[in-house]
Amino acid sequence: MPEQSTLTPDTASFIERQLNEGLPVTYLQVTNESHLHGTPTDDSHFKVVIVSDAFSGQRLLQRHRTINKLLSAALAGPVHALALHTYTSAEWENLRQVPGSPACRGGSKVDASS
């Protein structure tokens, strides 16, 4: 049986390493949420909360493009969904809580003929 990922045995560690090496990070939380989407053994759904002053002056789209470029190998491989929550240090200080993840709607598991 072929391996699911050629990146690393632990995709979360790969994501953490790439972000820490690519940005000056003051806070980083990578959560594997695959089990919430019916894929408990996959490394396919992740939530990233990242605080970096490199985001100062950037719009949300620019921040996401930066992250997507750093994680291009993961996004081309095992990662199917990536929820990004990007903040500067000042935004993080004022934040009351990180938004929760939405419930899975089934995606490809939904029968299209219904």
HELIX and SHEET records of a PDB file:
HELIX    1   1 THR A   11  GLY A   22  1                                  12    
HELIX    2   2 SER A   34  HIS A   37  5                                   4    
HELIX    3   3 ASP A   53  PHE A   55  5                                   3    
HELIX    4   4 LEU A   60  LEU A   70  1                                  11    
HELIX    5   5 SER A   72  ALA A   76  1                                   5    
HELIX    6   6 SER A   89  ASN A   94  1                                   6    
HELIX    7   7 GLY A  107  LYS A  109  5                                   3    
SHEET    1   A 3 VAL A  25  ASN A  32  0                                        
SHEET    2   A 3 HIS A  45  SER A  52 -1                                        
SHEET    3   A 3 ALA A  81  TYR A  87  1                                        
END                                                                             
